[in-house]
Amino acid sequence: MNNTYIQILRERQGSISVGASTARGMGPKGTIQAARAYLQSVELSRFRKSSMAAFLKELDLATGELSASLPKGARRWGSARKFINIFLRGCVYNKYLCAHFSLQNIEAWLEVPLDSHVAKGLKSIAARGHLPRWRGVVNLTPTDSEAYQLFASSVSRTDGVNRVDLDVRFWRRVA
């Protein structure tokens, strides 16, 4: 596929990753447009890393950049992390973007995009008190996110899927 179409696909993925339902209650007017603009312009090759630690460091940097690009009142770590996780999942799931930017190796490192559905599903499996109280995406902290992601990793190993794929299991259903 030529570079023009790769660019169109990347921009499309940036646009469809953040819609009204994804960003509901996460900020004032302009939040969706700002998130889309960041995602449509982010350089995908920066996520091509040789280790999970390096990938997660880059993910943290991008989360901060995306958060800073959002309007006042929407600059929340949890919202930015959800948006970037959905975007990266879509890029890896798209065979053309994945191949062009050599993102195959990061699929196993991608985080499950956290929202109320995923949190409820994970909490239904976890032992009581194992996961932090879910206070919503906008109130999600890096520490709470890490706890959910670590538990999601163990669930994904049991299920025989990548952690990012758990979103499919928990979308609008429990366990």
Secondary structure, 3 states (H helix, E strand, C coil): CCHHHHHHHHHHHHHHCCCCCCCCCCCCCCHHHHHHHHHHHCCHHHHCCCCHHHHHHHHHHHHHHHHHHCCCCCCCHHHHHHHHHHHHHHHHHCHHHHHHCCCHHHHHHCCCCCCHHHHHHHHHHCCCCCCCCCCCHHHCCHHHHHHHHHHHHHHHHHHCCCHHHHHHHHCCCCC
